[in-house]
Amino acid sequence: MTGAGDLRDRFTVQRDMAEPDWTGHPGEPDWQDQFTVWGKIIFMRGGETVIAARLTARQPAILTIRISAQALTILPSDRIVDARTGEMFNIREQPRLSRDDPGLLEMLIEAGVT
């Protein structure tokens, strides 16, 4: 079970607010901060898919955050930025309720990708 003390890192959720150009194609990315949350990252180990991802310099991980009205608005098209290191993570799935604690959300994220 994850306690409040385990969520000791700060993560900023960013959303691409770029407007499409006159042809309807997406414009240059315009990532804007939405909100910042406390969370915990656990990098995945083992498994054929995880090892294959590491060979291409990607790092899959699980991000755990406390559930809130803001957290429920997170989309797979958003991205996560570690507030301390600046490392960026793409969100690979819709956040889901934790099996261990219904007050937490978990999501698959991946570093090393654009």
Backbone bond lengths (Angstrom), bond angles and torsions (degrees), N, CA, C in turn:
res aa  C-N    CA-C-N  psi(-1)  N-CA   C-N-CA  omega(-1)  CA-C   N-CA-C  phi
1 M - - - 1.449 - - 1.534 108.44 -
2 T 1.307 115.64 135.18 1.450 121.74 -178.76 1.519 109.59 -91.42
3 G 1.326 116.18 126.52 1.457 120.67 177.41 1.522 110.54 -98.85
4 A 1.318 116.00 172.60 1.463 120.85 -179.06 1.517 111.54 -59.90
5 G 1.327 118.04 -32.70 1.456 121.24 179.81 1.512 113.65 -68.52
6 D 1.333 117.74 -20.44 1.460 121.25 179.09 1.528 111.98 -76.62
7 L 1.317 117.64 -23.04 1.462 121.99 -179.51 1.527 107.76 -90.66
8 R 1.327 116.03 76.44 1.465 119.54 -170.93 1.524 114.55 -110.55
9 D 1.321 118.49 4.50 1.455 121.39 177.96 1.526 109.62 -110.54
10 R 1.331 116.81 150.17 1.460 121.81 -179.17 1.530 108.82 -101.60
11 F 1.330 115.75 134.99 1.454 122.35 179.49 1.517 109.27 -131.25
12 T 1.324 116.12 135.20 1.452 121.92 178.52 1.523 108.68 -104.23
13 V 1.320 115.71 131.12 1.456 121.42 176.06 1.522 107.24 -91.59
14 Q 1.331 116.29 127.09 1.455 121.24 178.49 1.519 110.15 -117.75
15 R 1.322 115.37 148.29 1.467 121.81 179.16 1.519 108.50 -127.32
16 D 1.335 115.80 138.86 1.466 121.30 177.56 1.527 108.29 -78.03
17 M 1.322 116.13 114.64 1.464 121.96 -177.10 1.527 111.85 -103.18
18 A 1.336 117.80 18.55 1.461 121.80 -177.57 1.520 110.66 -63.47
19 E 1.314 115.36 139.11 1.465 122.08 176.94 1.524 108.52 -92.88
20 P 1.331 118.13 143.20 1.466 119.31 176.22 1.529 110.62 -67.32
21 D 1.330 115.57 149.90 1.463 118.92 178.17 1.533 109.59 -77.21
22 W 1.306 117.01 -175.78 1.465 121.14 -174.86 1.527 113.34 -63.64
23 T 1.358 117.66 -19.27 1.465 120.44 178.54 1.531 112.06 -90.71
24 G 1.341 115.70 -5.04 1.456 119.41 -179.27 1.513 114.36 94.14
25 H 1.337 116.76 -4.80 1.457 120.72 178.34 1.525 109.75 -77.78
26 P 1.333 117.46 147.12 1.466 119.10 179.83 1.524 110.96 -63.24
27 G 1.320 115.55 141.82 1.461 120.85 177.47 1.512 110.82 -80.79
28 E 1.322 115.58 -171.91 1.462 120.54 176.34 1.528 109.22 -60.56
29 P 1.335 118.59 140.18 1.470 120.07 179.23 1.526 111.55 -56.53
30 D 1.312 115.38 138.13 1.463 122.73 179.09 1.528 107.36 -130.74
31 W 1.349 116.06 79.09 1.458 121.46 -176.13 1.516 109.73 -75.79
32 Q 1.326 116.36 123.94 1.455 121.81 179.28 1.529 109.58 -123.90
33 D 1.344 114.93 139.75 1.457 120.63 178.54 1.528 109.65 -63.59
34 Q 1.331 116.27 135.64 1.465 122.09 176.57 1.528 110.25 -103.16
35 F 1.330 116.90 -50.52 1.460 122.83 179.03 1.521 108.97 -167.80
36 T 1.326 116.27 166.63 1.461 122.60 179.62 1.521 108.68 -122.30
37 V 1.339 115.63 139.25 1.467 121.45 -177.41 1.528 109.77 -132.08
38 W 1.325 115.62 159.30 1.460 122.09 170.20 1.519 107.29 -84.77
39 G 1.331 117.17 142.07 1.455 119.39 -179.74 1.516 112.49 -161.75
40 K 1.324 113.54 -175.79 1.467 121.72 -178.53 1.524 107.71 -143.61
41 I 1.326 116.40 134.02 1.466 121.53 176.80 1.524 108.88 -108.06
42 I 1.316 115.14 134.86 1.462 121.50 171.87 1.524 106.66 -122.09
43 F 1.333 116.43 112.38 1.455 120.46 179.06 1.519 109.21 -74.19
44 M 1.327 115.77 138.34 1.466 121.32 -175.37 1.525 109.86 -80.77
45 R 1.336 114.39 145.43 1.456 121.00 177.05 1.513 108.58 -130.13
46 G 1.326 115.32 154.61 1.454 120.63 175.12 1.504 112.49 76.66
47 G 1.301 116.31 173.96 1.455 121.74 -180.00 1.519 111.19 80.95
48 E 1.308 115.49 143.68 1.455 121.50 -176.61 1.528 112.43 -63.14
49 T 1.320 117.24 -40.28 1.459 121.04 -178.96 1.520 111.12 -66.04
50 V 1.326 117.24 -41.33 1.460 121.57 179.92 1.520 110.26 -65.62
51 I 1.317 117.82 -42.96 1.462 121.17 179.38 1.523 110.27 -64.95
52 A 1.332 117.55 -41.00 1.465 120.78 177.54 1.524 110.77 -62.79
53 A 1.330 117.56 -39.00 1.465 120.74 178.32 1.522 110.52 -64.14
54 R 1.320 117.36 -39.72 1.461 120.23 179.99 1.518 111.82 -64.66
55 L 1.339 117.38 -33.11 1.455 120.67 178.95 1.524 111.27 -65.65
56 T 1.320 116.88 -22.42 1.469 121.17 177.34 1.526 110.91 -104.32
57 A 1.319 117.46 19.24 1.474 124.94 175.84 1.518 113.41 65.39
58 R 1.322 117.68 26.92 1.463 120.84 174.05 1.519 108.00 -103.55
59 Q 1.330 116.38 149.72 1.464 120.60 -178.74 1.522 109.68 -128.76
60 P 1.331 118.07 98.37 1.468 118.99 175.72 1.530 110.52 -72.82
61 A 1.330 115.30 145.60 1.468 120.84 -178.38 1.525 108.85 -153.34
62 I 1.317 115.48 165.28 1.461 122.26 173.83 1.524 107.29 -110.07
63 L 1.334 116.44 125.88 1.459 122.24 175.10 1.516 107.83 -102.11
64 T 1.319 116.35 128.06 1.460 123.07 177.26 1.521 108.92 -112.51
65 I 1.342 115.84 127.62 1.463 121.40 178.19 1.528 108.72 -134.80
66 R 1.321 115.50 162.02 1.461 120.42 177.31 1.525 108.93 -75.01
67 I 1.322 116.37 141.23 1.459 120.94 179.74 1.529 109.75 -71.29
68 S 1.324 116.22 139.65 1.464 122.47 177.56 1.527 107.52 -158.55
69 A 1.325 116.02 170.22 1.465 119.67 177.89 1.522 109.96 -61.07
70 Q 1.332 117.07 -39.26 1.467 120.24 178.27 1.528 111.12 -66.48
71 A 1.324 116.51 -45.04 1.461 120.26 -177.48 1.525 111.70 -61.28
72 L 1.304 117.28 -30.97 1.466 120.66 179.70 1.525 112.56 -71.20
73 T 1.338 118.02 -10.76 1.466 121.28 178.43 1.525 112.34 -90.97
74 I 1.333 118.65 -3.04 1.464 121.58 -178.37 1.524 109.55 -64.67
75 L 1.334 115.35 134.72 1.460 122.58 179.83 1.526 109.97 -116.08
76 P 1.334 117.82 154.80 1.467 119.54 176.28 1.535 112.97 -62.06
77 S 1.324 117.86 -19.55 1.467 120.76 178.32 1.526 112.55 -82.15
78 D 1.339 118.50 -8.54 1.463 122.41 176.60 1.529 109.04 -78.25
79 R 1.307 116.07 177.10 1.463 119.81 172.90 1.525 108.95 -138.03
80 I 1.326 114.39 161.48 1.459 122.71 -178.41 1.528 107.90 -113.80
81 V 1.330 116.42 136.72 1.464 121.48 176.35 1.519 108.15 -122.94
82 D 1.335 116.36 126.79 1.459 121.34 175.27 1.524 106.91 -68.88
83 A 1.328 117.51 117.41 1.462 121.87 -174.87 1.527 112.65 -64.88
84 R 1.316 117.82 -25.29 1.465 120.94 -178.00 1.524 111.49 -84.67
85 T 1.339 117.14 -46.23 1.466 120.85 -174.00 1.523 113.58 -99.34
86 G 1.326 117.59 -21.01 1.460 120.75 -176.39 1.521 113.36 83.31
87 E 1.331 117.55 1.63 1.462 120.86 179.99 1.525 109.64 -65.07
88 M 1.341 116.37 137.48 1.461 121.40 -177.74 1.525 110.75 -105.41
89 F 1.330 114.69 142.95 1.458 121.94 -179.61 1.528 109.16 -129.96
90 N 1.318 116.51 134.58 1.458 120.19 171.51 1.518 108.43 -85.53
91 I 1.317 116.26 143.64 1.465 121.56 177.21 1.517 107.17 -88.55
92 R 1.316 117.26 127.23 1.464 122.00 -174.80 1.527 113.72 -103.52
93 E 1.323 118.29 -6.38 1.457 120.51 178.98 1.520 109.93 -155.60
94 Q 1.297 115.67 160.20 1.465 121.19 175.25 1.527 108.57 -64.75
95 P 1.330 118.88 132.44 1.472 119.72 177.82 1.534 111.04 -55.86
96 R 1.327 115.56 142.12 1.469 121.30 -178.16 1.522 109.50 -129.71
97 L 1.318 115.86 157.94 1.461 120.76 176.91 1.519 109.82 -64.60
98 S 1.329 115.52 140.31 1.453 121.46 177.66 1.525 109.65 -69.48
99 R 1.318 116.66 142.26 1.468 120.21 175.59 1.515 111.36 -73.25
100 D 1.338 116.35 -28.12 1.460 121.45 -176.36 1.516 113.21 -82.57
101 D 1.337 117.09 -31.92 1.463 121.22 -174.68 1.519 109.02 -148.22
102 P 1.333 118.59 113.30 1.464 120.34 -177.34 1.529 113.84 -66.93
103 G 1.320 118.30 -7.17 1.453 121.55 177.54 1.521 112.94 -89.98
104 L 1.342 116.66 5.44 1.460 121.14 -177.43 1.521 110.82 -123.29
105 L 1.331 115.50 152.69 1.458 122.69 172.71 1.522 108.28 -112.94
106 E 1.323 116.06 145.95 1.456 121.51 175.30 1.520 108.50 -125.96
107 M 1.328 115.64 147.47 1.460 119.55 175.91 1.518 109.77 -148.88
108 L 1.319 115.62 147.70 1.453 121.92 175.72 1.516 107.54 -81.19
109 I 1.332 116.26 126.49 1.447 121.60 177.37 1.527 108.31 -126.75
110 E 1.321 116.64 165.76 1.455 119.54 -177.87 1.520 109.92 -145.55
111 A 1.317 115.82 129.00 1.470 122.12 176.66 1.515 108.50 -97.29
112 G 1.326 116.03 160.16 1.466 120.45 175.69 1.499 114.09 84.84
113 V 1.336 117.40 15.17 1.458 121.29 178.16 1.523 108.55 -127.08
114 T 1.324 115.53 160.80 1.470 118.54 178.68 1.498 110.78 -112.94
